[in-house]
Amino acid sequence: MKEYIFLLKESVGTREIKILASGMMEAFKKAKEFRNNLVQNSQLNVDLMFKGVVYTD
């Protein structure tokens, strides 16, 4: 599995999320779903940016 790292840029700051997935499309879908839930709950504008990949066993 790979650990995909995404940055969530909010008006109050930036945070990093790590998502375990087998491929980039799966990771992007999970990150986008996470971002959409965050936007709905907080009513803030959140930008999503890919940072990198960490290979795990």
C-alpha contacts under 8 A as a table, 3 or more apart, distances in Angstrom:
res1	aa1	res2	aa2	distance
1	M	20	L	6.57
1	M	21	A	5.97
1	M	22	S	5.23
1	M	55	Y	6.82
1	M	56	T	5.86
1	M	57	D	6.53
2	K	20	L	5.78
2	K	21	A	5.71
2	K	22	S	6.02
2	K	23	G	7.47
2	K	53	V	6.68
2	K	54	V	5.93
2	K	55	Y	4.75
2	K	56	T	5.65
3	E	18	K	6.10
3	E	19	I	5.40
3	E	20	L	4.54
3	E	21	A	6.42
3	E	53	V	5.69
3	E	54	V	5.00
3	E	55	Y	6.19
3	E	56	T	6.91
4	Y	18	K	5.58
4	Y	19	I	5.17
4	Y	20	L	6.37
4	Y	21	A	7.26
4	Y	24	M	7.69
4	Y	27	A	6.54
4	Y	50	F	7.96
4	Y	51	K	7.83
4	Y	52	G	6.04
4	Y	53	V	4.63
4	Y	54	V	6.42
5	I	16	E	6.81
5	I	17	I	5.79
5	I	18	K	4.58
5	I	19	I	6.47
5	I	50	F	6.38
5	I	51	K	5.42
5	I	52	G	5.29
5	I	53	V	6.03
5	I	54	V	7.74
6	F	16	E	5.78
6	F	17	I	5.41
6	F	18	K	6.48
6	F	31	A	7.38
6	F	48	L	6.79
6	F	49	M	5.58
6	F	50	F	4.53
6	F	51	K	5.24
6	F	52	G	7.24
7	L	14	T	6.69
7	L	15	R	5.75
7	L	16	E	4.62
7	L	17	I	6.41
7	L	47	D	7.96
7	L	48	L	5.83
7	L	49	M	5.10
7	L	50	F	6.28
7	L	51	K	6.47
8	L	14	T	5.63
8	L	15	R	5.32
8	L	16	E	6.18
8	L	17	I	7.52
8	L	35	R	7.68
8	L	46	V	6.27
8	L	47	D	5.65
8	L	48	L	4.94
8	L	49	M	6.62
9	K	13	G	6.18
9	K	14	T	4.47
9	K	15	R	6.65
9	K	46	V	5.53
9	K	47	D	4.99
9	K	48	L	6.52
9	K	49	M	7.93
10	E	13	G	5.22
10	E	14	T	5.83
10	E	44	L	7.24
10	E	45	N	6.40
10	E	46	V	4.84
10	E	47	D	6.70
11	S	44	L	7.46
11	S	45	N	7.20
11	S	46	V	7.53
19	I	27	A	6.19
19	I	30	K	7.52
19	I	31	A	7.36
20	L	27	A	7.03
21	A	24	M	7.36
21	A	26	E	6.11
21	A	27	A	5.40
22	S	26	E	6.99
22	S	27	A	7.70
23	G	26	E	5.50
23	G	27	A	6.36
24	M	27	A	5.09
24	M	28	F	6.01
25	M	28	F	5.07
25	M	29	K	6.13
26	E	29	K	5.24
26	E	30	K	6.32
27	A	30	K	5.18
27	A	31	A	6.12
28	F	31	A	5.04
28	F	32	K	5.95
29	K	32	K	5.12
29	K	33	E	6.11
30	K	33	E	5.12
30	K	34	F	6.16
31	A	34	F	5.00
31	A	35	R	6.12
31	A	48	L	7.99
32	K	35	R	4.99
32	K	36	N	6.10
32	K	48	L	7.63
33	E	36	N	5.10
33	E	37	N	6.25
34	F	37	N	5.26
34	F	38	L	6.26
35	R	38	L	5.03
35	R	39	V	6.18
35	R	46	V	7.01
35	R	48	L	7.24
36	N	39	V	5.10
36	N	40	Q	6.21
37	N	40	Q	5.17
37	N	41	N	6.18
38	L	41	N	5.24
38	L	42	S	5.98
38	L	43	Q	7.86
38	L	46	V	7.94
39	V	42	S	5.40
39	V	43	Q	5.18
39	V	44	L	5.62
39	V	45	N	6.45
39	V	46	V	6.56
40	Q	43	Q	5.54
